Amino acid sequence: MFAAAGLPTVAGPGGGVSAPLADPGLMARFRAVEPKIQWRPVVEPPKGRKKGAPGRSARIAHLHDEEARVESEEGPTGSVWRTDSGPVGALVLLLEMDRRGPPVRLTTHAAGDLPAFAMGALEAVWRPGAPIEPGGLPISDLVGLARYALA
């Protein structure tokens, strides 16, 4: 999962999405489980960040018996979402991609690379009008990991 691979082409010639993130039945199952995700705030801010910094949030997503830390940064030039690199984190990113469209970058971070994500992280970046960057995590790998959250 951590190997570099090209993102699948998801934008058509006119800029519209030409391929779904997953087959329609699986996407319906992902969407159906979204209301079951329970959210709670993170008690401690990550080191080096001020608590309640504008445009940033950190929450815990809980589904079944699994949890994932979810951090988001929203700014005028785009958005960055980071999650724990497990099934619930993958599901959260996939649902956000379902709302926003494909990210320009979908990558992984190894364990220990980011202080708030000791076991590794998944990261999606959206920048309006920017082209999809080559390399990174294939969306199909994200879909495969998110399937485990459907227990």
N, C-alpha and C positions, 0 to 999 in steps of 0.2 A: 504494500500500500504506500510505502514511502518512496518508491522509485519514481523518477521523473518520467512523465509520459505526456503526450499531447492532449490537450482538451479536445473533445469532439466538436466538430463544427455544428453550431446550433443556430447561427444567423444566416438567413437566406440572402439573396442578392439585394433585396430591397430593405434589408436591415431587420426584417421580422423574424421571429423564431420559427424555424422550419422543422424542428424535431422536438418531441416532448422530452421531459426529463426522465420519465420512466413510462412503461406501458400504462394505458388509461386505468386499468383495474388496480394496479399497484398504487398509482397516484391517488386514486379514490380511497384506498386503504390508509395511505399516509395522511390525507386530509381528514379522514374520519377519526383518527387517533389524536389529532391536534387538540381538541377540547379537553382531552384527558390529561394533557401535560399540566402539571402543577408548578407554579412559579413562586420563588421566594427571593428576596434580595440577598446579596452577598454582604456579610457583616463587616468584613475588613476590606478596605481598598487595596489594590495591588501596590507593592512598594514603588515609591517614586510618583504615585498619582495622588492627587487631592481627592478627598471624598466628595462626591457630587459634582465633579468637573462637568461643565457644560458640554453637551453632545456625547457624553460617555455614560454607559451603564454596565453594570455587572449583575447578573442574576444566576440562579440555579434552576435548571429545568429538571423536574422529577417525573419519571414515567415508569410505571410498574415498580421494580425494585432498583432502578438505575437512575443516576443523576449525571448532569453535565453542567459545567460552568459555561456561561455564555456571556461574552463581552461584546459590546457594540460601540462603535464610534461613528457618529453622524456629523458630517461637516459640509461646507459649501461645495467642496470638490468631489464628494462621494461618501461612501460608507465602507467600513471594515467590520466584519464580524469574525470573532474567534470563539471556538468551542472546544471542549475536551474532545479527544479523538476517539470517542466510542460511539455506539449506536444512537444514543439519544442526541449527542452533539451533531452527528451526521443528519439525523432526522430534522433537527431545528434548522440547520443550514439548508437542507433540501426544501423545507416548507417556505423559508424566506426566498429561496430562488424561484419557487413557484409563484410567489407574489411579485417579485421584482424583475424576474427574467434572469438569464444566465449572468454570472459575474464575469468581470474582465480577467480576474485571476482567482484560481482555486488552488490552494497549496496546503502542504502539511508542515508542521514544525516538530522536530524530534523532541523526545523527553529531555527536559532540562533547558531547552532553548529559551523558553519564556517563563519567567518566575511564577506567574499565576497558573501555569499549565504544566505541572511537574511531570505528567505522564504523556505529554505531547499534545498538539493542537491541530485543528483544522481551521483554515482561514479562507474567507471569501471577501473579495473586494469588488465593489460596484462603483464605476465612474461613468456618469451619463455621457454618451457619445463616444466613449473610448473603445478601441478595438479589443477583442479578446486576445490576451497575451499567450504566446505559445509556451508549451511546457506546463507542468503542474499536475495536479491530481485529476484524472478523468472523472467526469460526472458519473459514469457508470460505476466506478468504485465507491463513490459516495452513496449512490442508490443501494448498492449491495450491502454496505455497512448499515444503512438506515433500516433495511429489512429486519435486522435483528431486534430493533426496538418495537416491532409489532407484536411481540409475544402474546 
